């Protein structure tokens, strides 16, 4: 468990920082669509849910990437 925490605290490479930010944006957009206070077609609500999940996964994976000088 300690190695996971250390890995998440390491600097993230530039590409993965951009990917993490895109994932966070997808999560936000998906969350807004999925929880919209107005009635939306079910297809659009489903797409919003998928965007939220995909964005969360992309953000989590990107945050765990580290730069290695091997």
C-alpha positions in Angstrom: 0.0 0.0 0.0 2.8 2.4 0.8 4.2 2.0 -2.7 0.9 3.1 -4.2 0.9 6.2 -2.1 4.5 7.0 -3.0 3.7 6.4 -6.7 0.8 8.8 -6.6 3.0 11.5 -5.0 5.7 11.3 -7.8 5.7 13.9 -10.5 3.4 13.2 -13.4 4.8 13.5 -17.0 3.4 16.4 -19.1 1.4 14.1 -21.5 -0.4 12.4 -18.6 -1.1 15.7 -16.9 -2.9 16.8 -20.0 -4.7 13.5 -20.2 -5.7 13.7 -16.6 -7.2 17.2 -17.1 -9.1 16.0 -20.2 -10.4 13.1 -18.1 -11.5 15.5 -15.3 -13.3 17.7 -17.9 -15.1 14.6 -19.3 -16.1 13.6 -15.8 -17.6 17.0 -15.2 -19.4 17.2 -18.5 -20.8 13.7 -18.1 -21.9 14.5 -14.5 -23.7 17.6 -15.7 -25.5 15.7 -18.5 -26.4 12.7 -16.3 -27.8 14.9 -13.5 -29.4 17.7 -15.6 -32.5 19.1 -13.9 -34.4 19.1 -17.2 -35.8 16.0 -18.9 -33.3 14.7 -21.5 -33.6 11.7 -23.8 -32.4 8.5 -22.1 -29.7 8.0 -24.8 -28.2 11.4 -23.8 -28.3 10.5 -20.1 -26.6 7.2 -20.8 -23.9 8.9 -22.8 -23.4 11.3 -19.9 -22.9 8.4 -17.5 -20.4 6.7 -19.8 -18.5 10.0 -20.2 -18.3 10.3 -16.4 -17.0 6.8 -16.0 -14.4 7.1 -18.8 -13.2 10.5 -17.5 -12.8 9.1 -14.0 -10.8 6.1 -15.3 -8.6 8.2 -17.5 -7.9 10.6 -14.7 -7.0 7.8 -12.2 -4.7 6.0 -14.7 -3.0 9.2 -15.7 -2.4 10.3 -12.1 -0.6 7.0 -11.4 1.9 7.4 -14.4 5.4 8.5 -13.3 8.5 9.5 -15.1 11.4 7.0 -14.9 15.0 7.6 -15.8 15.9 3.9 -16.4 
